[in-house]
Amino acid sequence: MQETKDFKSSFNLYLRLLGYLKPYRSRVILVLICMVLSGVTTAFVMYQLKPIMDATFTNSSDPLATFHHLVLFTIPLTIIAALIRSVSGYGFDYLNRYLSQKVVQHLRSDLYNHFLKLPMSFFNAQRIGGLASRITNDVQVLQDSIMNIVGQGTQSLITVITIASVLFYMDWQLAFVALVVFPIALFPIYRFGRKIRHASGEGQQILSNLNAHIHETLASIRVVKAFGMENHEKEKFRITHSTFFGVKMRENRAYAASSPIVEWIATFAFMCLIVWMAYRALLIKNLTVGSFVSFIGLVFSLYPKLKDFNGLWGGLQSALAATERCFYILDTVDPMVDAKNAITVGPLKKDLEFKNVSFEYVHGHQILKNVSFSLKKGEVVALVGPSGGGKSTLADMIPRFYQPNSGQIFWDEHELSTIKLASLRSHIGIVTQETILFHDTIMNNIAYGRPGASFKDIQQAAKAAYADEFIKNTPQGYNTIIGERGVKLSGGQRQRVAIARAILKNPPLLILDEATSALDNQSEEWVQKALEELMGHRTTLVIAHRLSTIRKANRILVVDKGRIVEEGRHAGLLKKRGLYAKLYKMQFKTHSETPAE
């Protein structure tokens, strides 16, 4: 019963994959035509051996007429059939490769697009290198499988059906002996195919982990070298790679074992056929030379297809393992998807309000606990507090990177979940604590949130972020490629480019998550002035560990252990001598500064 269920599940999975062929129905029909022509002409060419051999070796009352018929009709017809087989074979091979490329192109695009729609919580639980492996390695397995299984498998099936029909037409008894091998060979093909699928799925998962390890190592190469962990990383790679080798060899053993077993079964059946044909020809004398040669030729064309089926079945199992991994991603539900009646909103008119918001990344471990506060239009509100208190999580709730487990957040009178994501995020600008830049030009990085912006606007944004001067001193100015994650820039320069990006977007609501953390004192002073001007007419939420940067905030919310424990302005909070005053005193004592109230 379980095997029946697994077969049905696998069949439905493959039907879903074949659904990607729907936009190319006309080419699929052409492929089928080429398959049929190839199968029919293959059988026809082999069948023509009968009249050729009979005309050559059988006594004829008119040898000359027989020879003329052979040269003028039988052989030209066979040559034409062979030509048709060659042309249809080319058409099949080209179209088959075209369709497999198109299916993979669509599937890869669907995976990539779906990745971009998935929530942050999904990526927090995954290794990025492993996810990238779904688009590269898994899809490549599918491409090879589609070309072989859908194309070659169908062509082989059509050829088998055509040849079998001709065999039965020629002699049903001999055909029965010749074809009995197929159902016998199905058992080892099926059994070894299950082993191949299990090993292939396991191997793809290990390869995914291997890719993730490579990605993480290369992305953190500075840390690896700084701590002298090269040998440690080599050993981790060796262990994973060795495990992958072992699993692949298990898969290869299944492939290697199935092929000779199927081949032996085919050889045994062929010998039985030879014995029966020899008996018919020598003793019963009802089998001509032409029939013997033609029948053997047809069988020789037929049995390699049995071996093909063995390889194709193994390939199918590998494909199904890869398909399961790809469709797992596509079937992952995006909880942030727009509601059917989601609305478009304009810039904030009144306030952004949190009402009893609670959140947990891991069940049972609350990060936010019944948080309530409002951020009024044009107001600058700062979030401060010990690390891990929930400040960044609060900020991430606003662009809906995460959904509250309980409570609500309102954009004016509209609850955030009722607003279209694109509409909501179009009004929000973010400068994160971790500066994220792309392997592109400085100009394109600044214009990332506003495609099509003029160079003049880009330069003005850079000037406002005090980035224009250092940009002009780079080798190609604004067209300088800054490397992956902006590695060719200093920390302060990267931060100013990120701030310029937010300034260019010109959002009504600004979120600054420790936006000046990577700046030296001089750069911080410049950027702080630019940010103060920017915040002057915008609703702004500032997350800051350096408390000197938020003295002028309209309100300061002190967050500790997922709760707002204090609220007020800088001077008032210092007078309360609570957690804010303690943090402020400790910070300036650490930095040997004199606190200014």
Secondary structure as UniProt FT lines:
FT   HELIX           2..18
FT   HELIX           19..24
FT   HELIX           25..47
FT   HELIX           49..57
FT   HELIX           63..69
FT   HELIX           70..74
FT   HELIX           75..117
FT   HELIX           120..124
FT   HELIX           128..133
FT   HELIX           134..138
FT   HELIX           139..145
FT   HELIX           146..153
FT   HELIX           154..170
FT   HELIX           172..179
FT   HELIX           181..219
FT   HELIX           221..226
FT   TURN            227..228
FT   HELIX           230..279
FT   HELIX           280..284
FT   HELIX           289..330
FT   TURN            335..336
FT   TURN            340..341
FT   STRAND          351..362
FT   TURN            363..364
FT   STRAND          365..376
FT   TURN            377..378
FT   STRAND          380..384
FT   TURN            387..388
FT   HELIX           391..397
FT   TURN            398..400
FT   STRAND          406..411
FT   TURN            412..413
FT   STRAND          414..415
FT   HELIX           416..418
FT   HELIX           421..425
FT   TURN            426..427
FT   STRAND          428..431
FT   HELIX           442..446
FT   HELIX           447..449
FT   TURN            451..452
FT   HELIX           455..464
FT   TURN            465..466
FT   HELIX           468..472
FT   TURN            475..476
FT   HELIX           477..479
FT   HELIX           484..486
FT   TURN            487..488
FT   HELIX           491..505
FT   STRAND          509..513
FT   TURN            515..518
FT   HELIX           521..535
FT   TURN            536..537
FT   STRAND          539..543
FT   HELIX           547..550
FT   TURN            551..552
FT   STRAND          555..560
FT   TURN            561..562
FT   STRAND          563..568
FT   HELIX           570..576
FT   HELIX           579..590
FT   TURN            591..592
//
